[in-house]
Amino acid sequence: MGSKPFLFQAAANFYTANARLLWNGHAIIGKDGVTKAFQELPSTKHTVLSFDCQPVLATSEQYVLVAVTGQVTYGGDKESHTFTQTFMLVGQGNVFMINNDEFRFV
C-alpha cells in the first residue's frame, strides 16, 4: 500500500460516524463517504494562510468552530487554488472529532 491511501484513510479517522462534509457544493454523508471521497483525491500540498477557532457556548456539548484559509495544489499541477474550510469539532470523551466540514475554492 502506498503512502497516499494511508494518509487519506488516517485523515478520515478524525470524522464522526455521522459526519457531514460539503466539498465545493457536493454533500458527502458519513465517515465511510468521507473515506471514499478522500481516497479519490490526487495527492495534495496544502499551505495554511490563516486559521481561527473558538468554542461554541450555546450548547451543553463541547463544540469548537474552526475556520481556515489557504492554498492547495493537486497532483502534479503547478497552479495552486485558494480555499476556505470551516469545520465543527465535537467533544467525544477526551478527544475532539470533526462532525461538520465545509471546503470551498474561492
N, C-alpha and C positions, 0 to 999 in steps of 0.2 A: 504494500500500500504506500502511495506517495504521500508527501507531507501535506498537499492541498486538502484532500478529503479529511485527513486527520484534524487539521486546523479548523476547517469549517464545521466538522462534527463537534469539536470541542466548543466552538462559539455557540452552537445551537443548545448546548447543555446549560447555558445561562438563562434559557427561556422556560417559563412555566408550561405545564402540560396544555393549558388552555390559552396560551399567549395569542395575541393578535399582532400581526405585522402588516403595515401598509407600505409597500415598496413601490415608490413612484406611481401611486394610484392603484396598484394591484393588491387586493386583500389576500393575505395568507393566514390561515387559521390553524392554531395548534403547534405544538413543538415538532411533530412529525412533518407538518407542512413547512415550517421554518428550516428544518434539517434538509429537506428535499430542495428547497429554494437555494440554500447556501451551497449545496453540492453542485448545483447547475451553474454557479458563477465561475468566471475565469479567475485566475489569480489576481490579487489586487494589491495596491500600495496606497495606504491612507496617510494623509497629513492633516492632523487636527490643528485648526487655526484658533479656535476658542471653544470653551465649554463653560456652562454654569449648571449648578444643581441647587435644589432647595427641598426641604421636607414639605410634604402636603399635610397640613394640620387639621383639615376639616373631616377627618375620619378616625375611627377607633383603631384601624390597622396602620401599620407603618408603611408609608409610601415616600418615595423620593422621585422628583421630577428632574430629568437631566436633558439639557439642550446642547447640541454640538454643531459646529460648522467646520468645514474643512474642504479638502480636495482629495479626489480618488482617481487613480489610474487603473484601468483594467487590462489584464493580459499584457501584450506587447505594445499597446497604444502609447504614443508619445504625448498625446494630449490628455490633460487632466480635466476632471469635471468638478465643479464646485457643488457641494451638497450641504443640506441641513438634516439633522437627525434629532428627534425628540423621543425619549423613552421614559416609561414609568417603571421604577423598581418597586417591588413589593416585598416586605419582610416575611420570611418563612423560617421560623425558628431563629437561628443565629446567622442566617445568610439572607442576601437580597437577590431576587430573581427578576428578570425582565418579564413584565406582564403585558405591556403595550409598547409598540415601537413604530415610529413613522420615519421613513427615509425618503428624501426628495431631492432630485437635482434642482439647482437654482438656475 
